[in-house]
Amino acid sequence: MPSLDAVRESNSSFSPAYRPTALFVGGTSGVGEATAKAFANAVKGRAHIILCGRNRSRAEHIIAGFPQTPESKYEFIQCDVSLIKNVSKAAEEVKSRIDAKLNYLVTSQGLMTLKGYDPTSEGIDYKLSLHFYSRWRASFADELMPCLEKAAAEGEEARFMSILHPATGAPLDTDDLGLKQKFTLPRAAGQSVTYNDLFVEEYAKLHPNISFIHAFPGFTRTAIGRNLPWYTLPIKPVVHLLSRSQDDSGQYLCFALVNPTYKSGGFLVDENGEQQSPKANLASDEGRQALMKHYAAVVRIA
């Protein structure tokens, strides 16, 4: 496990020959914000960084703290990414603001809640939309994949990162993809993680020149639990003791994001930026294809 000092030193040595372009979806709070900050500092402000989220004032505050250089370009795109239609619109706006290439796409949108099945106006559970469908629709990966491909074709880095909890999911339930038949919070957590694990592997096959990373931020002190009920308050001091700061988490996530080891292919990465082995027997080949078809049908309808 690399120490925090070693991670900071590694990040500070990151110096691409070109000015990278990076999009952080969910980058206005939590580990997304922390990763964006760590990346901006790693490149010493020499980057085009776009934050995408709901809170404009928060984004402006974050951007004001980024290093400022003549080559710095920082922007914000407002979007409620729980709705797939919004994701598509935001992706089109991203395309209009970049020079056809995108080097880094980081998705961290999510929430922690004890609420049960909670469909959006598009009929997708709110948690599953944030933790899976919207991340890959704007793979923010599908909409912006040509921009990542162009960067890779020109010899530049092209990486997609989904921040959740890799290698901890349950076997794929092909009889209830989307969990509309039997929804529980543990099933939602387990299946959304598995969906991301499998998509990292499958998209790496489809796009071999691009890096796809499913990364765990570790137990981090963020505001993600603000929607939890009052009776969870007694455990918060314990969580504080056992967790790492948001900034430290961002350093480790940035370390994984720019790590030369993860240049292309599919990777599951732990909270220390180190590669994990995938869980065995998550899905058959037929199950993987069923998930891909299910996803395509859902985001097309939405």
N, C-alpha and C positions, 0 to 999 in steps of 0.2 A: 504493500500500500504506500503510495507516494505521500510524503508529508505535505502539509499546506504550504510551507515555505518552498518546497521543491516544485509544487504546482504553480505557485505565483511566479517563480523564476522561469519556469518553462513557458508560461503564458507571456511573460514580458519579452521573451526572446522571439516570439512569433513576429515575423516581418516579411510578409509576401511582397513579391516584386511589383505587384499591381495593387490598385486601390480596390479592396473587396467590397461587394455589395451584400448586405445581410438583412433579412426580414425576420422580425421576432413577433410571432402571433401570440397574444397573451403577454406581450412584453411590457405592459404598464403596471404589473404587480407581481409579487411572489418571485418564484424562481426564474420566470421568464424575464422579469425586470433585472434580476441579479445577473443572469447570464448576459443580457445585453450590455449591462454596465461593465462586466468583466471583459467582454469582447472589445468594447469601445476603448477601454484602457489598454488592453493587450496590443491593439493596433495603433495606440497613441493618437487616436482621433483620425487617422488616415483611412477613412472608410465612408461608404454611403450606407447608413443604417436607417431602416424604416421600422417603426413600432406600430403594431396593429392591435387595437383594443377598443374598449368602450369609453375610457376616461381621458378626454383631451387635456384637461388641466393637469392631470397626473403625468401624462406623457410629456407635456411641456416642461414640467418640473424635472423629470428624469433627464430629458435632453439637455436642459440647462447645466446639468452636472457632468455631461460628457466632455472629454478633452476637445479643445477648439484649435483647429489648424486651418491653413488655407485650403486643404484638401478635404476637410470635414463637410459632410452633407447629411443632415439629420431631418427626418420627416415623420409625420404621424398620419395614419389612416384610421378613421373611426369606423368601427364595425362590431356589431353584436354577432359573434361567430357561432352562437348556438343555432342560428338559422342558416341552412345550406345556401339559400338564395343570396344571403348577404355575403357569404364567403366568395361566391362566384363574382359578385360585383366588386368586392375588395381586391380580388386577384386581378381583375381587369384594370383597376386603378393602379395596382402595383406595376403592372406591365407598362402603363403609360408614364411611369415615373423613373423607370430604370432603362439602361441602355441595352436592352434585349438579354442581358446576362444576369444571373443570380447565383452567387457563390454559396450562401448559407441561408437555409430556411429552418427556423426553430419554432416549434409549436409547443405551447405549454398550457393552453387554456384548460380550465377545469374547475372543479369545486368539490368540497367535502360536505356532505349532508346526510342526515338520517331519513330524509324524505323518500318515500317509495316511488313507484313509477310516476313520472311527471312529464307527459308529452309536450313538446313544443307545438306551435301552430302547424308544423309540417308533419306531426304525428310520430316524431322520433323522441325517445326519452332524452330529457335535457342532459343528463350525465353522459349518456352514450354519444350524444351529438358532440359534446365538448371533448370527450376523451378519445373519440375515434373518428366518426364520420367527417366532422368539419376539418380535422387535421389532414386527412388524406385527400379530401375534396380539394383543398387548396394546396395538396401535396405539391395543399392550399393552393398536395403534391401533384395532383392531376392537372390543375389549372396552370401551375407554374413550372411543370416538368420541362417544357421546351427551353425555358430560361436557364434551368440547371444544366440541361444537356448542352446548351451553347457554351456555357462556361467550361464544362468538361472538354468539349471539342477544341477549345482554344488553349488547353493545357492548364487551366486554372482549377482551383478547388470547387467542387460541387457537392454539397452535403445537405442532407435533410435529417433533422433530429426531432423526435417525439419524446417529450419528457413525461414519464409516468412511472411504471414499476415493472421493468422487464423480468422475465424468467420466473414469475410468481403466479402465473395464470392457471386456470383450470382447463382440462381438455375441452376442445371445441364442441359445443352442442349444436350440431347441424340441424337438429329437429326444431330449434327455437332461436334461429339467428335474429338478433334484434330484441330478443327477450320479451316479445309481446304476449306469449302464452303463460310463462311463469317467471315473474320478475321478483327478485329479492336483491337487497343491497350487496350481499356477498357474491351472488351470481353476476350482478352488474360489474362489480369490481374485477372478478376473475375473468369474465369473458372479454371485457374491454382491453385488459392487459394482453390476453391471448390474441385478440384481433390485431393489436399493434405488433406483437412479436411475429405473427405470421405474415403480416404485410411487409415488415422490414425484410424478411427473407424472400418473399415473392417479388417485391419491387426490385430488389437487388438482382434478381434473375432477369427481369425485364429491362433494367437499365444498369448494365455492368460497369459503366464508367462513373457512376454516382455512388456516394456513400450514404447509407441509410442506417441511422442510429436510434435505438430505443434506449433511453437513458433514465436511470433512477437518480433523483436529486438527494436521496437520503431523507431522514426525518429532519425537516427544516422548519425553523420558526418563521412562519409567514402568517398572513391574515386569511388563509384559505379556509380555516375552521370557523370563520365568523358567523356562519349560518347554523352552527351546531346549537342544540337547545341548552338551556341554562344548566341542566343537571350534569353536563359534561365539564362544567367549570372547575370542579375539584381536581381533575386530572391534569389541568393545564400547567401547574408548577412542575409536575413530574415530566411532562412532555418537554418543557423548557430545559430541564437538566439533561435529558437524553438526546436532545436535538442539536443541530449545528445552526449557526447564524445564516441568514439569507445570503449575505455577501460571500461567506465561505462556500456555501453550496454553489453559488454562481461561478466561483473560481474553478471548482472541480468540473462543472458542466462545460465551461469554456475550454478547459484542458482536454476534455473528451472531444469537443467540437472541432478543435484545430489539430488534434493529435495526428501526426503523420501515419501512425499505425492503422488508422481508420480511413485511409484515402478512398477506397472504393470497396463495395460489398455491403453485406448486412451484418450489423453488430448489435449485441445486447451489452449494455455497459452499466456497471454498478455505481454506487455513490462516490467511489474513489477514482472514477474514470477508467477503471480496468474492465477488460472484457469478461463477460459471463458466458457460460455454456447454456444453450437453450434447454428447456425442459423436454424430456423425451416423450414421444407419443402424444403430442398435443393435438395433432390432426393428421388424417390420411391425405394422400394426394387429392382424392375426391372431395374431402372436406375443405381443403384449401381452395379448390376451385369453386366450391359451393359458396364459401365466404366471399370470394372475389365477385361472383355473380350477384350475390345478395347486396353487397355494398354498391355495385354499379346500379342496380335497380333502385335502391333507396335514394341515392344522391341524384339520380336522373329524375325520379318522381318529385323529389323535393325541389 
